[in-house]
Amino acid sequence: MAVVNNGGDLKAALEQVKAKAAESDCIWKVLSVHEPIYGTVEEMDPETRGELTQLIEDAGIDFVFTGDDHAYARTYPLKGGQQVASEEGVVYYICGDLSGKSNEFHKYDYFAEAIPHETYQGMYLSVQADSEKMTITAYDYNGDQLDQYTKERGACEQGNHTFGEESLYDLEQGTI
């Protein structure tokens, strides 16, 4: 888990995260920053977003937790700004919402789920992970589930695959 303060040079900080992540053998890599990369209000210019998301992807980050928008949102798995299969993409969350403050809110196409602050009075996340899967559940302050997402790692992604003479390669799926 890496935590970066947006108040400084975010690009330089993500370069450091990328270098440290390359040294890590952690199964799951999570980044937390204050301001959203993909927000419910478009405040980041596309060029900057592209540079930052490339660094995040190069670091092998699976999930990015942010706040600031005072709403709850989760993107589809994204790579290069495009929706991809779960195992290939980064999932971005906006999940810092404990105040009564209400910001402008838009549900953009990259969101799988987006809930404006006015529909709940605070929220929190629960994360459960093992070597095979990581499940993130969002709850409102009463404990009612708002959203849930699970990302899974197959045997190959965990380095546990085996193959031999009897193994078949599926050209269509790119799997053994």
N, C-alpha and C positions, 0 to 999 in steps of 0.2 A: 504494500500500500504506500503510495506516494502522495504527499500533501503539498500543494504549491499555492502560494499567495499570489493572486492576480495583481497586487499592487506594484510588483516589480516588472522585470523583463520576462514575460511569460515564455517567449520563444527560447531564451537562454536557459530558463529553468527546465523546460521540456527537453532540451538537448541533454542536460544532466540526467533527467529521468530516463531518457533513452539509453544513455551509457550505463547507468546503474541497472536498468532492467535487463540489459544484455548479459550482465554478470549474474543475474538471479536465476535460480532453478525453480522458482515458485510456479505452481500450476496455474494460479489465477493472479492476474495483475490488475490492480485497481488504482485509479488516480482520483484525487479530490482537489477541485479548484473552486474558488468562490463564484465567479461569474460564468454563466453557461457558454459553452461552445455553440450549442444549438439551443437557442432560447425561445420563449414564448413571445418575446419582443426581439425583433431583428436589430441588434446593436453592433454586431461584428461584421465588418466588411468581408465579402467573399474571398478576397485574396488572403487576408489574415487567417480566416477560418481554414482555408486550404492548407496553408503552411502549418498551422497548429495540429490539424487532424492528421496530416502526414507524419509529423513527429510522434503523435500518440499511436498511430498505427505501426510505425517503425519500431516503437518501444514494445509492441506486443500487448498493449493494454486491452483488457477485456471490457471493463466498465469504467465510466467517468461519472463521478457524483459531483453535482454543483448545487448552488442555491441562488440567491439574489432575486429571482423573478417572482417570488412569493406565489408559487403555483406548484403543482405536481405535473411532471411530464417524463415520458420515457420514449426514446427514439426506437425505431426499428434498428437492427444491426446495420451499421453503415461502414462502408469502405470507399474512400475517394468521394464521399458525399452521396453515394448511391446505396440503396437497400441491397443487402446481400444475405446469403445463408447465415444462420446464427453463428456457426463455428468460425466464420471468416471475418465477422464484423465487430465493431466496437458499439456498445450500447451506452448512450448518454442519458443521464438522469438529471432532472431538476427536482431537488427534494429538500431544500432548506426552507421550511415554511412554518414558523411558530409565532408569527406576529399577526396583528390585525391589518397590516398594510396590504392594500390591493393595487397591483400594477396592471398596466395594459396587458391583454391576453389574446394570443392568436394560436389556433391549433394548425400548425403547418403540416404539410404532407409527410415530413420525415418523422412525425410523432406516431407511434403505435397507440399511445394513450396520453391524454393531456386533460387535466382537470383544473379549472380556475379556483382560486382560493375561496371565493364566496360560497362554494358548495361544501366546505368543511372548515373546521376551526383549528387546524393544526394537524400535522401528520408526522409519521416516523417510518423508518425502514427496518426490516428484519432481514438478516442475511444468513443463510445456511449454505455451507460449502463442504465438499469433500473432493477427492481426486477426480470423481466422475462428473459432478454437476455442481452448479452454484445457482441457488434460488434466492431471488430478492422479492420480498413482499412489502408492499406499501399499505400502511394502515392509517386511518384517521385517529384522532386522539381518543376516541371511544373504543378503539380496537377493532373497528369494522374494516374489512379488507377493501382497499381501493384498487389494487392492481397486483399482479404477480408475473414474474418472468423467470424462466429457467434456461440457462445455457449449459450444454452438455459437452463433455470431452469423450471422444471415442477411444478405443484401445490404441490406435495408431497415434493419436494426438498425445496420449499419455506415455508413449514409448513402449507399450506392452504388446505390440503386434508381433505375430510370428508368421512366417510363410515358408513354404517348402515346395517340393515338386508338385504336390497336389493343389497348391493355391492357384486360383484363377484371378486374372486381372479383368475387371469390368471397365472397358474402354469408355462407355457412356458415363459412368459415375466417377471414373478415375480412382477406383478403390480396388483393394485386393480382397 
